[in-house]
Amino acid sequence: MPAKHPSKVRVPERDYSHRTLMDKLGVKPGQRIVVLGVEDAEFLRDLAAIVPEYSRGNRINNADLLFFSAEARADLSQLKSLSRLISKSGGIWVVYPRGQKHIREIGVINAGKSAGLTDNKVCRFSGTHTALRFVIPLARR
C-alpha cells in the first residue's frame, strides 16, 4: 500500500475539553487585566489565583485583557471607548447571556465591528453566559 503524502494526512481536531476557563480566555500571570461588571464568583476566584493584581471596576490603560459584562444590547455601545483601554495586542472579552432574545451573538459581533474591532474567539463562560473576544484588527496595530 503506498504511503500517504504528508500534506494529505489529516490532523485530529483539537480537543479543548480538558482546558480550564482561564486557559481558554488566555489569562496568564503578569498580565494587566480589567474586569468591568463581571460578577461570576468562580471566574473572579480563578482570575485572582493567576493575576492577583487585576483591576476590578476601574478602567486602566494598556490592558492585556478586558472582561466586560453586557447584559443588555445598550451596554454594547461602550465597546468603542473600551477599545481605547487595551494594548495593541490586547483583547476585550464581552460576557453576555446565552440563549436570550434581547442580546444575541450576531448583535454582539456587529457592535464590535461598529467599534472598529474584530471578533476572533468565542467560548462558554458559564452555564448562563458566553464570552466573545474582540481585538484591534492587524491593519491598525
C-alpha positions, 0 to 999 in steps of 0.5 A: 500500500503506498504511503500517504503524502504528508500534506494529505494526512489529516490532523485530529481536531483539537480537543479543548475539553480538558482546558480550564476557563482561564486557559481558554480566555488566555489569562496568564500571570503578569498580565494587566487585566480589567474586569468591568461588571463581571460578577461570576464568583468562580471566574473572579476566584480563578482570575485572582489565583493567576493575576492577583493584581487585576483591576476590578471596576476601574478602567486602566490603560494598556490592558492585556485583557478586558472582561466586560459584562453586557447584559443588555444590547445598550451596554454594547455601545461602550465597546468603542471607548473600551477599545481605547483601554487595551494594548495593541495586542490586547483583547476585550472579552464581552460576557453576555447571556446565552440563549436570550432574545434581547442580546444575541451573538450576531448583535454582539459581533456587529457592535464590535465591528461598529467599534472598529474591532474584530471578533476572533474567539468565542467560548462558554463562560458559564452555564448562563453566559458566553464570552466573545473576544474582540481585538484591534484588527492587524491593519491598525496595530 
